[in-house]
Amino acid sequence: MAAGAQSYPSGVKPCIVVAEAGQNHQGCLDIAKQLILEAKLCGADCIKFQKTCLEEKFNESFLNKKYDSPNSWGATYGDHKRFLEFTEEQFLQLQKYAGEIGIIFFSTAMDKVSVDVLVKMSMPFIKIGSGDSNNLPLIDYAASKHIPLIVSTGMIDKKGVENIYTTVKKYHNNLCLMHCVSAYPTPFEDCNLNVIKDFQTSFPDICIGYSGHEIGISVSLAAVTLGAKIIERHITLDKTQKGSDHSCSLLPSEMKEMISQIRIIEKALGNPIKQIANSERSCIEKLQKSLVAAVKLSKGHILQKDDLKIKVSKPKGMNGLLYDEVIGRKLHGDKSENEPIFETDFII
């Protein structure tokens, strides 16, 4: 899946940017559609929501517990979550709207029932969040559907990540492991972006990404420089709205700036081949140094090291890098002091 319509250097694979709406829609379909539109306008490749069958994700006592919180949308935690949960029909409406404006719509599945719902909706891929990073039966079930998976790895160690990898690999190779730290917001000292490099070494045959919950965009940009191929960040219309995710979410203006910077970084990263860039040609012509005669030289003279200097000259002579290669060669004509040395000056 290509990200954006820009032109990139040969070999560069643009990373996919996911705008995570999560439950920042406040349980309102119109706000959800506005988040989709803002994600599109920012240049995000995808918009992601969350799908949950509450009775499958939580036990009864958890759903019935009193939820007295500034973020609460109900008297109990179950009431709170029901208020924020979209129906399958509403999900279809959001999927249709995303398709109409040209942004990829997908979702996290919080349980097996939700996996089935998303598969039925023909999602291009399914996300498994960090809350289920230790839920291997769910990951196994999702992988068995042979749909590409994006799996966040918060709240587990390297062994847990290896278990995810092994579980999915039984079925297919369409997996992206997302380095993630489940703290909202994540302290910078806990981001530990070098895990991305470790994942690339340990799991070289799959995609590695980064799902960030830190404040600002700097850490996410750094993840791109380390090779993350999917960047996921929460998006919000208002950081002061009710809900625990808003404070570490990006406003549309911040999301747009992050994506703009990512696209610049991708171009700047280029490829690992050190070569002369076309943009350097004028500087080469003006400033790159050439071999010149250090003193007056006579026809038939065999060049010694003291006979040459390396200077900016007009016209340009042989490249200074060829200094050692011309030592011992015989001139077929006279050369004045400071005169450039050319390949045609030597007796073959």
TORKOL-4160 file (C-alpha; in steps of 0.2 Angstrom, whole numbers, padded with zeros to 4 digits, m for minus):
348
<pt num="1" X="0000" Y="0000" Z="0000"/>
<pt num="2" X="0008" Y="0016" Z="m0005"/>
<pt num="3" X="0007" Y="0031" Z="0006"/>
<pt num="4" X="0002" Y="0047" Z="m0003"/>
<pt num="5" X="0006" Y="0052" Z="m0021"/>
<pt num="6" X="0023" Y="0060" Z="m0020"/>
<pt num="7" X="0038" Y="0054" Z="m0029"/>
<pt num="8" X="0051" Y="0045" Z="m0019"/>
<pt num="9" X="0069" Y="0040" Z="m0023"/>
<pt num="10" X="0072" Y="0022" Z="m0030"/>
<pt num="11" X="0071" Y="0009" Z="m0016"/>
<pt num="12" X="0062" Y="0020" Z="m0004"/>
<pt num="13" X="0046" Y="0012" Z="0004"/>
<pt num="14" X="0035" Y="0026" Z="0012"/>
<pt num="15" X="0029" Y="0022" Z="0029"/>
<pt num="16" X="0010" Y="0020" Z="0032"/>
<pt num="17" X="0003" Y="0033" Z="0044"/>
<pt num="18" X="m0012" Y="0028" Z="0054"/>
<pt num="19" X="m0023" Y="0040" Z="0062"/>
<pt num="20" X="m0031" Y="0031" Z="0077"/>
<pt num="21" X="m0048" Y="0038" Z="0081"/>
<pt num="22" X="m0050" Y="0025" Z="0095"/>
<pt num="23" X="m0065" Y="0031" Z="0105"/>
<pt num="24" X="m0060" Y="0050" Z="0104"/>
<pt num="25" X="m0077" Y="0051" Z="0094"/>
<pt num="26" X="m0086" Y="0053" Z="0111"/>
<pt num="27" X="m0099" Y="0040" Z="0105"/>
<pt num="28" X="m0105" Y="0052" Z="0092"/>
<pt num="29" X="m0106" Y="0047" Z="0074"/>
<pt num="30" X="m0104" Y="0065" Z="0067"/>
<pt num="31" X="m0088" Y="0067" Z="0077"/>
<pt num="32" X="m0082" Y="0050" Z="0071"/>
<pt num="33" X="m0085" Y="0056" Z="0053"/>
<pt num="34" X="m0076" Y="0073" Z="0057"/>
<pt num="35" X="m0061" Y="0063" Z="0063"/>
<pt num="36" X="m0061" Y="0053" Z="0047"/>
<pt num="37" X="m0061" Y="0069" Z="0037"/>
<pt num="38" X="m0048" Y="0077" Z="0047"/>
<pt num="39" X="m0037" Y="0062" Z="0045"/>
<pt num="40" X="m0039" Y="0062" Z="0026"/>
<pt num="41" X="m0035" Y="0081" Z="0025"/>
<pt num="42" X="m0020" Y="0078" Z="0036"/>
<pt num="43" X="m0013" Y="0066" Z="0023"/>
<pt num="44" X="m0015" Y="0050" Z="0034"/>
<pt num="45" X="m0016" Y="0034" Z="0024"/>
<pt num="46" X="m0028" Y="0026" Z="0036"/>
<pt num="47" X="m0041" Y="0029" Z="0050"/>
<pt num="48" X="m0043" Y="0017" Z="0064"/>
<pt num="49" X="m0057" Y="0013" Z="0076"/>
<pt num="50" X="m0060" Y="0000" Z="0089"/>
<pt num="51" X="m0073" Y="m0014" Z="0089"/>
<pt num="52" X="m0078" Y="m0023" Z="0105"/>
<pt num="53" X="m0091" Y="m0036" Z="0111"/>
<pt num="54" X="m0091" Y="m0030" Z="0129"/>
<pt num="55" X="m0097" Y="m0047" Z="0136"/>
<pt num="56" X="m0082" Y="m0055" Z="0127"/>
<pt num="57" X="m0069" Y="m0043" Z="0133"/>
<pt num="58" X="m0075" Y="m0040" Z="0151"/>
<pt num="59" X="m0082" Y="m0051" Z="0165"/>
<pt num="60" X="m0098" Y="m0046" Z="0173"/>
<pt num="61" X="m0091" Y="m0039" Z="0189"/>
<pt num="62" X="m0080" Y="m0028" Z="0179"/>
<pt num="63" X="m0094" Y="m0021" Z="0168"/>
<pt num="64" X="m0105" Y="m0019" Z="0184"/>
<pt num="65" X="m0092" Y="m0009" Z="0194"/>
<pt num="66" X="m0095" Y="0009" Z="0198"/>
<pt num="67" X="m0086" Y="0021" Z="0187"/>
<pt num="68" X="m0085" Y="0037" Z="0195"/>
<pt num="69" X="m0072" Y="0046" Z="0184"/>
<pt num="70" X="m0071" Y="0063" Z="0175"/>
<pt num="71" X="m0070" Y="0052" Z="0159"/>
<pt num="72" X="m0086" Y="0042" Z="0163"/>
<pt num="73" X="m0100" Y="0041" Z="0151"/>
<pt num="74" X="m0110" Y="0030" Z="0163"/>
<pt num="75" X="m0113" Y="0025" Z="0181"/>
<pt num="76" X="m0104" Y="0009" Z="0178"/>
<pt num="77" X="m0090" Y="0004" Z="0168"/>
<pt num="78" X="m0101" Y="m0006" Z="0157"/>
<pt num="79" X="m0113" Y="0009" Z="0154"/>
<pt num="80" X="m0098" Y="0019" Z="0150"/>
<pt num="81" X="m0091" Y="0007" Z="0137"/>
<pt num="82" X="m0109" Y="0004" Z="0129"/>
<pt num="83" X="m0110" Y="0023" Z="0127"/>
<pt num="84" X="m0094" Y="0023" Z="0117"/>
<pt num="85" X="m0097" Y="0007" Z="0107"/>
<pt num="86" X="m0103" Y="0009" Z="0089"/>
<pt num="87" X="m0115" Y="m0004" Z="0082"/>
<pt num="88" X="m0111" Y="m0014" Z="0067"/>
<pt num="89" X="m0122" Y="m0004" Z="0056"/>
<pt num="90" X="m0114" Y="0012" Z="0062"/>
<pt num="91" X="m0097" Y="0004" Z="0058"/>
<pt num="92" X="m0103" Y="0001" Z="0040"/>
<pt num="93" X="m0108" Y="0019" Z="0039"/>
<pt num="94" X="m0091" Y="0025" Z="0044"/>
<pt num="95" X="m0083" Y="0013" Z="0032"/>
<pt num="96" X="m0093" Y="0019" Z="0018"/>
<pt num="97" X="m0089" Y="0037" Z="0022"/>
<pt num="98" X="m0071" Y="0034" Z="0023"/>
<pt num="99" X="m0072" Y="0025" Z="0006"/>
<pt num="100" X="m0081" Y="0040" Z="m0001"/>
<pt num="101" X="m0067" Y="0052" Z="0004"/>
<pt num="102" X="m0053" Y="0040" Z="0000"/>
<pt num="103" X="m0045" Y="0035" Z="0016"/>
<pt num="104" X="m0043" Y="0017" Z="0022"/>
<pt num="105" X="m0054" Y="0012" Z="0036"/>
<pt num="106" X="m0050" Y="m0002" Z="0048"/>
<pt num="107" X="m0051" Y="m0007" Z="0066"/>
<pt num="108" X="m0044" Y="m0015" Z="0081"/>
<pt num="109" X="m0053" Y="m0031" Z="0086"/>
<pt num="110" X="m0054" Y="m0033" Z="0105"/>
<pt num="111" X="m0061" Y="m0051" Z="0105"/>
<pt num="112" X="m0066" Y="m0065" Z="0093"/>
<pt num="113" X="m0084" Y="m0059" Z="0090"/>
<pt num="114" X="m0076" Y="m0042" Z="0084"/>
<pt num="115" X="m0064" Y="m0052" Z="0073"/>
<pt num="116" X="m0079" Y="m0060" Z="0064"/>
<pt num="117" X="m0088" Y="m0043" Z="0062"/>
<pt num="118" X="m0072" Y="m0035" Z="0054"/>
<pt num="119" X="m0069" Y="m0050" Z="0043"/>
<pt num="120" X="m0087" Y="m0049" Z="0037"/>
<pt num="121" X="m0084" Y="m0031" Z="0033"/>
<pt num="122" X="m0069" Y="m0035" Z="0022"/>
<pt num="123" X="m0056" Y="m0025" Z="0032"/>
<pt num="124" X="m0040" Y="m0024" Z="0023"/>
<pt num="125" X="m0031" Y="m0028" Z="0039"/>
<pt num="126" X="m0035" Y="m0030" Z="0058"/>
<pt num="127" X="m0027" Y="m0022" Z="0072"/>
<pt num="128" X="m0024" Y="m0032" Z="0089"/>
<pt num="129" X="m0020" Y="m0019" Z="0102"/>
<pt num="130" X="m0008" Y="m0020" Z="0117"/>
<pt num="131" X="m0022" Y="m0025" Z="0128"/>
<pt num="132" X="m0022" Y="m0042" Z="0120"/>
<pt num="133" X="m0004" Y="m0044" Z="0117"/>
<pt num="134" X="m0004" Y="m0058" Z="0130"/>
<pt num="135" X="m0020" Y="m0065" Z="0122"/>
<pt num="136" X="m0013" Y="m0078" Z="0111"/>
<pt num="137" X="m0030" Y="m0087" Z="0108"/>
<pt num="138" X="m0037" Y="m0071" Z="0101"/>
<pt num="139" X="m0021" Y="m0068" Z="0090"/>
<pt num="140" X="m0022" Y="m0086" Z="0084"/>
<pt num="141" X="m0040" Y="m0084" Z="0079"/>
<pt num="142" X="m0037" Y="m0068" Z="0070"/>
<pt num="143" X="m0022" Y="m0075" Z="0061"/>
<pt num="144" X="m0032" Y="m0091" Z="0056"/>
<pt num="145" X="m0043" Y="m0079" Z="0046"/>
<pt num="146" X="m0028" Y="m0076" Z="0034"/>
<pt num="147" X="m0031" Y="m0057" Z="0035"/>
<pt num="148" X="m0016" Y="m0046" Z="0037"/>
<pt num="149" X="m0013" Y="m0041" Z="0056"/>
<pt num="150" X="m0005" Y="m0026" Z="0064"/>
<pt num="151" X="m0001" Y="m0031" Z="0082"/>
<pt num="152" X="0005" Y="m0019" Z="0096"/>
<pt num="153" X="0017" Y="m0025" Z="0109"/>
<pt num="154" X="0014" Y="m0014" Z="0124"/>
<pt num="155" X="0014" Y="m0023" Z="0141"/>
<pt num="156" X="0024" Y="m0038" Z="0136"/>
<pt num="157" X="0043" Y="m0042" Z="0135"/>
<pt num="158" X="0053" Y="m0049" Z="0121"/>
<pt num="159" X="0047" Y="m0067" Z="0124"/>
<pt num="160" X="0029" Y="m0061" Z="0123"/>
<pt num="161" X="0033" Y="m0053" Z="0106"/>
<pt num="162" X="0041" Y="m0069" Z="0100"/>
<pt num="163" X="0025" Y="m0079" Z="0105"/>
<pt num="164" X="0015" Y="m0067" Z="0094"/>
<pt num="165" X="0027" Y="m0069" Z="0080"/>
<pt num="166" X="0027" Y="m0088" Z="0081"/>
<pt num="167" X="0008" Y="m0089" Z="0083"/>
<pt num="168" X="0004" Y="m0078" Z="0067"/>
<pt num="169" X="0018" Y="m0087" Z="0057"/>
<pt num="170" X="0008" Y="m0103" Z="0058"/>
<pt num="171" X="m0004" Y="m0096" Z="0046"/>
<pt num="172" X="0004" Y="m0082" Z="0036"/>
<pt num="173" X="0018" Y="m0069" Z="0035"/>
<pt num="174" X="0006" Y="m0053" Z="0033"/>
<pt num="175" X="0011" Y="m0046" Z="0050"/>
<pt num="176" X="0017" Y="m0030" Z="0057"/>
<pt num="177" X="0023" Y="m0029" Z="0075"/>
<pt num="178" X="0022" Y="m0012" Z="0082"/>
<pt num="179" X="0034" Y="m0007" Z="0096"/>
<pt num="180" X="0023" Y="0001" Z="0109"/>
<pt num="181" X="0023" Y="0007" Z="0127"/>
<pt num="182" X="0006" Y="0007" Z="0135"/>
<pt num="183" X="0007" Y="0023" Z="0146"/>
<pt num="184" X="m0004" Y="0038" Z="0142"/>
<pt num="185" X="0006" Y="0049" Z="0139"/>
<pt num="186" X="0022" Y="0039" Z="0138"/>
<pt num="187" X="0037" Y="0047" Z="0147"/>
<pt num="188" X="0051" Y="0050" Z="0134"/>
<pt num="189" X="0063" Y="0040" Z="0144"/>
<pt num="190" X="0052" Y="0025" Z="0142"/>
<pt num="191" X="0050" Y="0026" Z="0123"/>
<pt num="192" X="0065" Y="0015" Z="0120"/>
<pt num="193" X="0065" Y="0017" Z="0101"/>
<pt num="194" X="0080" Y="0006" Z="0099"/>
<pt num="195" X="0068" Y="m0009" Z="0101"/>
<pt num="196" X="0063" Y="m0005" Z="0083"/>
<pt num="197" X="0081" Y="m0010" Z="0078"/>
<pt num="198" X="0080" Y="m0026" Z="0088"/>
<pt num="199" X="0063" Y="m0031" Z="0081"/>
<pt num="200" X="0070" Y="m0028" Z="0063"/>
<pt num="201" X="0085" Y="m0040" Z="0067"/>
<pt num="202" X="0074" Y="m0053" Z="0076"/>
<pt num="203" X="0060" Y="m0053" Z="0064"/>
<pt num="204" X="0068" Y="m0048" Z="0047"/>
<pt num="205" X="0054" Y="m0055" Z="0036"/>
<pt num="206" X="0040" Y="m0044" Z="0043"/>
<pt num="207" X="0035" Y="m0026" Z="0044"/>
<pt num="208" X="0040" Y="m0017" Z="0060"/>
<pt num="209" X="0031" Y="m0001" Z="0065"/>
<pt num="210" X="0028" Y="0011" Z="0080"/>
<pt num="211" X="0012" Y="0015" Z="0090"/>
<pt num="212" X="0016" Y="0030" Z="0100"/>
<pt num="213" X="0007" Y="0038" Z="0115"/>
<pt num="214" X="0020" Y="0051" Z="0119"/>
<pt num="215" X="0017" Y="0070" Z="0119"/>
<pt num="216" X="0022" Y="0079" Z="0103"/>
<pt num="217" X="0028" Y="0072" Z="0086"/>
<pt num="218" X="0047" Y="0071" Z="0089"/>
<pt num="219" X="0048" Y="0053" Z="0095"/>
<pt num="220" X="0037" Y="0047" Z="0081"/>
<pt num="221" X="0048" Y="0056" Z="0068"/>
<pt num="222" X="0063" Y="0047" Z="0076"/>
<pt num="223" X="0055" Y="0030" Z="0074"/>
<pt num="224" X="0054" Y="0034" Z="0055"/>
<pt num="225" X="0072" Y="0037" Z="0054"/>
<pt num="226" X="0075" Y="0020" Z="0063"/>
<pt num="227" X="0065" Y="0012" Z="0049"/>
<pt num="228" X="0047" Y="0010" Z="0056"/>
<pt num="229" X="0036" Y="0006" Z="0041"/>
<pt num="230" X="0019" Y="0010" Z="0050"/>
<pt num="231" X="0017" Y="0025" Z="0062"/>
<pt num="232" X="0001" Y="0025" Z="0072"/>
<pt num="233" X="m0004" Y="0040" Z="0083"/>
<pt num="234" X="m0021" Y="0045" Z="0090"/>
<pt num="235" X="m0030" Y="0060" Z="0083"/>
<pt num="236" X="m0042" Y="0071" Z="0092"/>
<pt num="237" X="m0052" Y="0087" Z="0088"/>
<pt num="238" X="m0050" Y="0094" Z="0106"/>
<pt num="239" X="m0037" Y="0088" Z="0119"/>
<pt num="240" X="m0048" Y="0094" Z="0133"/>
<pt num="241" X="m0062" Y="0083" Z="0129"/>
<pt num="242" X="m0068" Y="0069" Z="0141"/>
<pt num="243" X="m0057" Y="0053" Z="0139"/>
<pt num="244" X="m0040" Y="0047" Z="0144"/>
<pt num="245" X="m0033" Y="0047" Z="0126"/>
<pt num="246" X="m0036" Y="0065" Z="0121"/>
<pt num="247" X="m0021" Y="0072" Z="0131"/>
<pt num="248" X="m0008" Y="0061" Z="0121"/>
<pt num="249" X="m0018" Y="0063" Z="0104"/>
<pt num="250" X="m0013" Y="0074" Z="0090"/>
<pt num="251" X="m0023" Y="0088" Z="0084"/>
<pt num="252" X="m0026" Y="0089" Z="0066"/>
<pt num="253" X="m0013" Y="0102" Z="0064"/>
<pt num="254" X="m0001" Y="0092" Z="0073"/>
<pt num="255" X="m0005" Y="0076" Z="0063"/>
<pt num="256" X="m0003" Y="0086" Z="0047"/>
<pt num="257" X="0014" Y="0093" Z="0053"/>
<pt num="258" X="0020" Y="0075" Z="0058"/>
<pt num="259" X="0015" Y="0068" Z="0041"/>
<pt num="260" X="0023" Y="0082" Z="0032"/>
<pt num="261" X="0040" Y="0079" Z="0042"/>
<pt num="262" X="0038" Y="0060" Z="0039"/>
<pt num="263" X="0038" Y="0062" Z="0020"/>
<pt num="264" X="0053" Y="0074" Z="0021"/>
<pt num="265" X="0062" Y="0061" Z="0031"/>
<pt num="266" X="0058" Y="0047" Z="0020"/>
<pt num="267" X="0065" Y="0057" Z="0005"/>
<pt num="268" X="0081" Y="0062" Z="0015"/>
<pt num="269" X="0084" Y="0044" Z="0021"/>
<pt num="270" X="0085" Y="0038" Z="0002"/>
<pt num="271" X="0095" Y="0022" Z="0000"/>
<pt num="272" X="0111" Y="0015" Z="0007"/>
<pt num="273" X="0121" Y="0018" Z="m0008"/>
<pt num="274" X="0134" Y="0032" Z="m0007"/>
<pt num="275" X="0135" Y="0041" Z="m0024"/>
<pt num="276" X="0136" Y="0058" Z="m0032"/>
<pt num="277" X="0119" Y="0067" Z="m0032"/>
<pt num="278" X="0113" Y="0076" Z="m0047"/>
<pt num="279" X="0111" Y="0091" Z="m0036"/>
<pt num="280" X="0130" Y="0091" Z="m0032"/>
<pt num="281" X="0135" Y="0093" Z="m0050"/>
<pt num="282" X="0136" Y="0112" Z="m0050"/>
<pt num="283" X="0146" Y="0112" Z="m0034"/>
<pt num="284" X="0158" Y="0099" Z="m0042"/>
<pt num="285" X="0160" Y="0110" Z="m0057"/>
<pt num="286" X="0164" Y="0125" Z="m0046"/>
<pt num="287" X="0174" Y="0119" Z="m0031"/>
<pt num="288" X="0180" Y="0101" Z="m0033"/>
<pt num="289" X="0199" Y="0100" Z="m0034"/>
<pt num="290" X="0210" Y="0094" Z="m0048"/>
<pt num="291" X="0228" Y="0089" Z="m0051"/>
<pt num="292" X="0239" Y="0103" Z="m0056"/>
<pt num="293" X="0258" Y="0105" Z="m0059"/>
<pt num="294" X="0267" Y="0111" Z="m0044"/>
<pt num="295" X="0281" Y="0117" Z="m0054"/>
<pt num="296" X="0286" Y="0119" Z="m0072"/>
<pt num="297" X="0287" Y="0101" Z="m0080"/>
<pt num="298" X="0296" Y="0096" Z="m0096"/>
<pt num="299" X="0291" Y="0084" Z="m0110"/>
<pt num="300" X="0296" Y="0066" Z="m0105"/>
<pt num="301" X="0297" Y="0070" Z="m0087"/>
<pt num="302" X="0291" Y="0055" Z="m0076"/>
<pt num="303" X="0279" Y="0062" Z="m0062"/>
<pt num="304" X="0285" Y="0062" Z="m0044"/>
<pt num="305" X="0274" Y="0066" Z="m0029"/>
<pt num="306" X="0282" Y="0084" Z="m0027"/>
<pt num="307" X="0277" Y="0088" Z="m0045"/>
<pt num="308" X="0259" Y="0089" Z="m0041"/>
<pt num="309" X="0247" Y="0099" Z="m0031"/>
<pt num="310" X="0228" Y="0098" Z="m0029"/>
<pt num="311" X="0219" Y="0114" Z="m0032"/>
<pt num="312" X="0203" Y="0121" Z="m0038"/>
<pt num="313" X="0207" Y="0125" Z="m0056"/>
<pt num="314" X="0200" Y="0132" Z="m0073"/>
<pt num="315" X="0199" Y="0122" Z="m0083"/>
<pt num="316" X="0196" Y="0107" Z="m0072"/>
<pt num="317" X="0209" Y="0093" Z="m0073"/>
<pt num="318" X="0210" Y="0076" Z="m0067"/>
<pt num="319" X="0201" Y="0072" Z="m0051"/>
<pt num="320" X="0212" Y="0074" Z="m0035"/>
<pt num="321" X="0208" Y="0056" Z="m0031"/>
<pt num="322" X="0219" Y="0050" Z="m0045"/>
<pt num="323" X="0235" Y="0058" Z="m0037"/>
<pt num="324" X="0243" Y="0041" Z="m0033"/>
<pt num="325" X="0238" Y="0034" Z="m0050"/>
<pt num="326" X="0247" Y="0046" Z="m0060"/>
<pt num="327" X="0264" Y="0045" Z="m0051"/>
<pt num="328" X="0277" Y="0037" Z="m0062"/>
<pt num="329" X="0268" Y="0041" Z="m0078"/>
<pt num="330" X="0278" Y="0050" Z="m0092"/>
<pt num="331" X="0272" Y="0067" Z="m0099"/>
<pt num="332" X="0272" Y="0069" Z="m0118"/>
<pt num="333" X="0273" Y="0088" Z="m0117"/>
<pt num="334" X="0278" Y="0103" Z="m0107"/>
<pt num="335" X="0267" Y="0109" Z="m0092"/>
<pt num="336" X="0267" Y="0126" Z="m0084"/>
<pt num="337" X="0266" Y="0128" Z="m0065"/>
<pt num="338" X="0248" Y="0127" Z="m0059"/>
<pt num="339" X="0242" Y="0121" Z="m0076"/>
<pt num="340" X="0229" Y="0107" Z="m0074"/>
<pt num="341" X="0234" Y="0089" Z="m0078"/>
<pt num="342" X="0224" Y="0079" Z="m0090"/>
<pt num="343" X="0223" Y="0061" Z="m0095"/>
<pt num="344" X="0228" Y="0066" Z="m0112"/>
<pt num="345" X="0245" Y="0073" Z="m0105"/>
<pt num="346" X="0253" Y="0056" Z="m0103"/>
<pt num="347" X="0262" Y="0044" Z="m0115"/>
<pt num="348" X="0252" Y="0028" Z="m0116"/>
